[in-house]
Amino acid sequence: MTTRQHDSSVYERIEGEEGFQELRRRFRSWAFPMTAAFLAWYLLYVVLSGWARDFMSVKLVGHVNVALLLGLLQFVSTFWIAWAYSRYAERRLDPLADEIRHEAEKETA
């Protein structure tokens, strides 16, 4: 058996193991709901911009209106999601991924 075939069989086996499946479950349990929430938040902004122009043009402070504030909050929410994901990954994904990687490295060495 060549090294390349051996490596692929190790990875195929690891993919079927409980630890790897748990890693995928943890990732999906965070990424999918957060993606759906962000898309809903973005689509709300688009819908309000298109069909609630009176609401979006309400002045809040000086020349700052609701549309500008919600638009800026899109950036804030993007950075918050990136920060929250990095914290989540550090606590819940990285330790398990490191364990799986070390196991794979031992088998392929």
N, C-alpha and C positions, 0 to 999 in steps of 0.2 A: 504494500500500500504506500503510495507516495505521501509526502508530508502534507501537500495541499489537500488531498483527500482525507487524511487523518484530521487536519485542522477543521475541515468542514463538518466531519462527523462529530467532533467534540462540540462545535457550536450548535449543531442540530440537536444533540443530546441536551445541552444546557438550555436551549430554548424550550424544551419540553419539561424541564424540571420546575418544581414548585416555587423555588426562589425567584426564578426568572418570571414566572407567571405572576407572582406577587408584586414584583417590580413593575410590570406592565399594568397591573390593576391599580397600584398606587398612583402611577403617572396618569392613567386615564381618569381616575376618580377626581383628580385635581384639574387636569387640562381641559377635559370636555365641558364640565359645568362652567369653568371660568371663561372658556371660549364662547359658550352660549350666552353667558351674562354680558360679556363685552360686546358681542354682535347685537344683542337686544338693545343695549345702551346706545350703540352707534346708530342703529336703525331708528331708535326713538328720536335722536337728534335730527336725522335726515327727514323723518316724517314731520316732526314739528317745524322744521325749516320750510318744508314744502306746503303744509296745510294749516299751520297755526302761526301765520306771519304776524298777526296782531300780538299774540303772546310773546313771540320771539323778539319783537321790536320794543318791548317794554323796557324803558330806561331804568337802570338800577342805581348807578352812581355816575354822575357826569355823562360821558358819552358811552359808558359801558352798558350794554343791554343784555337781555337774557341769552340771546344767540351767541354773543361773544363769550359770555361766562361759560355756557355749556360747551362751546367749542374748545375753550382753554381747559375745561375739565376733562375733555377727551384725552389731551396730552397727559394730564395729571394721572388719569386712570390707567393709561398705558404704562407709565413709569411705575405706578403702584403695583400693577400686575406683575411686571418684570421683577420688582423687588420681592414681592410676596412669593413668586415662584422660586426665586433663588433661595429664599429662606426655607421654603417647603422642601426643595430638592436637597438642600444641605442636611436637613434633619431626617427626611423620610426616604429619599431616593439614593443619595450618594453612598451611605453606608452599605446598603444592599447591593448596589452596583459594584462597589469596590470588592465586596466579598465574591461576587460572581466572576469579576474580572480576574481576581487572584486565583480562583479555582481553574479558570480557563488557561491562565498562564502556566500553572503547574502542569496541567495535562498536555499542553502543546510544547513544553520545554524538552 
